[in-house]
Amino acid sequence: MTEPDESGTTGADDGSAGDQLAPEPAATAAATPSSGPATVAVAVEGVPLDDYLHDSDADDLGMPGQPFNITSPFLWAIKVGFGLALAWWLFARLEQIGSVLLLIVVSLFIAVGLNPMVEKLMRRGLKRPWAVLIVIIGVAMSILAVTVGALPRATPSPPP
């Protein structure tokens, strides 16, 4: 229940706005949409927004200055600095993935070296998957033969 104010009304909504408190200036932050710039118009401690901004027109950017000299030593130093930083970063990444890159390079050389055998089998009428399988089996058998042939020489013989 509300107490009656000086005019004798109890504050009920009778359409009169005289008995409501006025909001404080800091709380009136652009409740209505404005057609101006995209800033929120807030009056802080009673000071209007125009006193805070240098230019209230958002489209006026002022007069352009002199063009930037692209041959200046400062810009050259920035480019060299960024280039060195990028080179250092790339070198660090290459050190981390060096073993993977080595495997990729070796496998590319093996694939390029074995492709002529696959092509020759394809010319003889085999489909590519079967030709690749035959070449892989042949390479595996060659590696196995070299390993078995070198095994007796690698193991020490018992003394007589």
C-alpha beads as a LAMMPS data file, in Angstrom:
LAMMPS data file: protein, C-alpha beads

160 atoms
159 bonds

1 atom types
1 bond types

-500.0 500.0 xlo xhi
-500.0 500.0 ylo yhi
-500.0 500.0 zlo zhi

Masses

1 110.0

Atoms # bond

1 1 1 0.000 0.000 0.000
2 1 1 1.376 3.404 -0.914
3 1 1 1.035 6.533 1.172
4 1 1 -0.682 9.565 -0.263
5 1 1 1.616 12.323 -1.512
6 1 1 1.127 16.087 -1.175
7 1 1 -1.641 16.209 -3.766
8 1 1 -3.634 13.559 -1.911
9 1 1 -3.263 10.782 -4.478
10 1 1 -1.968 7.369 -3.546
11 1 1 0.316 6.971 -6.560
12 1 1 -2.096 4.740 -8.415
13 1 1 -1.839 4.824 -12.171
14 1 1 -4.346 7.504 -13.013
15 1 1 -2.483 8.759 -16.051
16 1 1 -0.675 11.587 -14.306
17 1 1 3.111 11.609 -14.508
18 1 1 3.638 14.337 -11.905
19 1 1 4.061 11.974 -8.971
20 1 1 6.887 9.855 -10.487
21 1 1 10.568 10.469 -9.717
22 1 1 12.793 11.728 -12.530
23 1 1 15.590 9.311 -13.464
24 1 1 19.167 10.299 -12.694
25 1 1 21.315 11.604 -15.592
26 1 1 23.756 8.645 -15.511
27 1 1 20.883 6.187 -15.884
28 1 1 19.517 7.802 -19.053
29 1 1 21.725 5.981 -21.507
30 1 1 20.096 6.423 -24.900
31 1 1 16.879 4.569 -24.233
32 1 1 15.564 5.733 -27.579
33 1 1 17.305 4.909 -30.840
34 1 1 19.236 7.835 -32.268
35 1 1 19.912 8.687 -35.867
36 1 1 23.445 9.915 -35.132
37 1 1 26.735 8.033 -34.969
38 1 1 26.969 4.515 -33.582
39 1 1 27.981 5.699 -30.113
40 1 1 25.786 5.530 -27.043
41 1 1 24.897 9.027 -25.892
42 1 1 25.437 8.998 -22.139
43 1 1 25.513 12.133 -20.079
44 1 1 27.965 11.543 -17.237
45 1 1 27.386 13.739 -14.197
46 1 1 25.367 16.178 -16.247
47 1 1 28.105 16.839 -18.867
48 1 1 26.772 16.419 -22.432
49 1 1 28.393 13.906 -24.763
50 1 1 29.550 16.594 -27.213
51 1 1 32.049 17.832 -24.623
52 1 1 33.800 14.429 -24.628
53 1 1 34.077 13.932 -28.371
54 1 1 36.332 15.989 -30.605
55 1 1 34.106 15.640 -33.629
56 1 1 30.477 14.661 -33.397
57 1 1 30.145 13.984 -37.149
58 1 1 31.219 10.368 -37.789
59 1 1 31.539 10.861 -41.560
60 1 1 34.038 13.728 -41.319
61 1 1 37.466 12.101 -40.938
62 1 1 39.451 15.253 -41.486
63 1 1 42.060 16.080 -44.087
64 1 1 44.336 13.240 -45.119
65 1 1 48.006 13.588 -44.229
66 1 1 51.044 13.010 -46.395
67 1 1 51.276 9.563 -47.999
68 1 1 53.478 7.050 -46.202
69 1 1 56.932 6.728 -47.742
70 1 1 57.349 3.050 -48.644
71 1 1 61.120 3.432 -49.020
72 1 1 61.675 4.733 -45.495
73 1 1 64.303 2.962 -43.370
74 1 1 61.733 2.431 -40.627
75 1 1 59.425 0.462 -42.922
76 1 1 62.412 -1.472 -44.305
77 1 1 63.455 -2.427 -40.759
78 1 1 59.921 -3.566 -39.937
79 1 1 59.816 -5.741 -43.061
80 1 1 63.225 -7.262 -42.285
81 1 1 62.212 -7.861 -38.678
82 1 1 58.992 -9.613 -39.660
83 1 1 60.879 -11.637 -42.274
84 1 1 63.471 -12.780 -39.745
85 1 1 60.800 -13.649 -37.203
86 1 1 58.914 -15.680 -39.800
87 1 1 62.097 -17.478 -40.907
88 1 1 62.968 -18.287 -37.290
89 1 1 59.444 -19.601 -36.633
90 1 1 59.462 -21.744 -39.796
91 1 1 62.903 -23.153 -38.975
92 1 1 61.704 -24.099 -35.486
93 1 1 58.674 -25.871 -36.979
94 1 1 60.893 -27.704 -39.498
95 1 1 63.105 -28.965 -36.667
96 1 1 60.056 -30.375 -34.918
97 1 1 58.752 -32.255 -37.954
98 1 1 62.104 -33.055 -39.568
99 1 1 61.814 -36.838 -39.156
100 1 1 58.358 -36.833 -40.730
101 1 1 59.603 -34.764 -43.665
102 1 1 62.503 -37.177 -44.143
103 1 1 60.086 -40.111 -44.315
104 1 1 57.941 -38.274 -46.858
105 1 1 60.925 -37.441 -49.077
106 1 1 62.245 -41.030 -48.956
107 1 1 58.819 -42.456 -49.759
108 1 1 58.477 -40.082 -52.713
109 1 1 61.815 -41.250 -54.112
110 1 1 60.799 -44.892 -53.671
111 1 1 57.436 -44.264 -55.362
112 1 1 59.065 -42.475 -58.294
113 1 1 61.664 -45.239 -58.597
114 1 1 59.129 -48.086 -58.533
115 1 1 56.568 -46.465 -60.825
116 1 1 58.302 -47.618 -64.051
117 1 1 57.942 -51.267 -62.927
118 1 1 54.236 -50.717 -62.224
119 1 1 53.792 -49.074 -65.646
120 1 1 55.563 -51.996 -67.357
121 1 1 53.233 -54.510 -65.659
122 1 1 50.237 -52.392 -66.673
123 1 1 51.378 -52.449 -70.322
124 1 1 51.440 -56.242 -70.101
125 1 1 47.732 -56.224 -69.222
126 1 1 47.545 -56.131 -65.429
127 1 1 45.324 -53.614 -63.679
128 1 1 47.134 -51.018 -61.568
129 1 1 46.189 -52.407 -58.115
130 1 1 47.519 -55.851 -59.052
131 1 1 50.665 -54.359 -60.569
132 1 1 51.303 -52.324 -57.402
133 1 1 50.743 -55.406 -55.238
134 1 1 53.230 -57.455 -57.295
135 1 1 55.847 -54.691 -57.080
136 1 1 55.361 -54.341 -53.295
137 1 1 55.706 -58.087 -52.818
138 1 1 58.845 -58.070 -54.994
139 1 1 60.420 -55.227 -52.988
140 1 1 59.538 -56.938 -49.690
141 1 1 61.099 -60.197 -50.888
142 1 1 64.240 -58.332 -52.023
143 1 1 64.609 -56.666 -48.609
144 1 1 64.068 -60.042 -46.927
145 1 1 66.700 -61.732 -49.154
146 1 1 69.282 -59.032 -48.406
147 1 1 68.542 -59.280 -44.671
148 1 1 68.810 -63.102 -44.666
149 1 1 71.967 -62.949 -46.768
150 1 1 73.643 -60.459 -44.440
151 1 1 72.501 -62.190 -41.247
152 1 1 75.207 -64.932 -41.192
153 1 1 77.932 -62.352 -41.672
154 1 1 76.580 -60.118 -38.899
155 1 1 76.500 -62.864 -36.236
156 1 1 79.786 -63.840 -34.675
157 1 1 80.908 -67.410 -35.260
158 1 1 81.813 -69.590 -32.279
159 1 1 85.524 -69.935 -31.607
160 1 1 87.111 -73.191 -32.866

Bonds

1 1 1 2
2 1 2 3
3 1 3 4
4 1 4 5
5 1 5 6
6 1 6 7
7 1 7 8
8 1 8 9
9 1 9 10
10 1 10 11
11 1 11 12
12 1 12 13
13 1 13 14
14 1 14 15
15 1 15 16
16 1 16 17
17 1 17 18
18 1 18 19
19 1 19 20
20 1 20 21
21 1 21 22
22 1 22 23
23 1 23 24
24 1 24 25
25 1 25 26
26 1 26 27
27 1 27 28
28 1 28 29
29 1 29 30
30 1 30 31
31 1 31 32
32 1 32 33
33 1 33 34
34 1 34 35
35 1 35 36
36 1 36 37
37 1 37 38
38 1 38 39
39 1 39 40
40 1 40 41
41 1 41 42
42 1 42 43
43 1 43 44
44 1 44 45
45 1 45 46
46 1 46 47
47 1 47 48
48 1 48 49
49 1 49 50
50 1 50 51
51 1 51 52
52 1 52 53
53 1 53 54
54 1 54 55
55 1 55 56
56 1 56 57
57 1 57 58
58 1 58 59
59 1 59 60
60 1 60 61
61 1 61 62
62 1 62 63
63 1 63 64
64 1 64 65
65 1 65 66
66 1 66 67
67 1 67 68
68 1 68 69
69 1 69 70
70 1 70 71
71 1 71 72
72 1 72 73
73 1 73 74
74 1 74 75
75 1 75 76
76 1 76 77
77 1 77 78
78 1 78 79
79 1 79 80
80 1 80 81
81 1 81 82
82 1 82 83
83 1 83 84
84 1 84 85
85 1 85 86
86 1 86 87
87 1 87 88
88 1 88 89
89 1 89 90
90 1 90 91
91 1 91 92
92 1 92 93
93 1 93 94
94 1 94 95
95 1 95 96
96 1 96 97
97 1 97 98
98 1 98 99
99 1 99 100
100 1 100 101
101 1 101 102
102 1 102 103
103 1 103 104
104 1 104 105
105 1 105 106
106 1 106 107
107 1 107 108
108 1 108 109
109 1 109 110
110 1 110 111
111 1 111 112
112 1 112 113
113 1 113 114
114 1 114 115
115 1 115 116
116 1 116 117
117 1 117 118
118 1 118 119
119 1 119 120
120 1 120 121
121 1 121 122
122 1 122 123
123 1 123 124
124 1 124 125
125 1 125 126
126 1 126 127
127 1 127 128
128 1 128 129
129 1 129 130
130 1 130 131
131 1 131 132
132 1 132 133
133 1 133 134
134 1 134 135
135 1 135 136
136 1 136 137
137 1 137 138
138 1 138 139
139 1 139 140
140 1 140 141
141 1 141 142
142 1 142 143
143 1 143 144
144 1 144 145
145 1 145 146
146 1 146 147
147 1 147 148
148 1 148 149
149 1 149 150
150 1 150 151
151 1 151 152
152 1 152 153
153 1 153 154
154 1 154 155
155 1 155 156
156 1 156 157
157 1 157 158
158 1 158 159
159 1 159 160
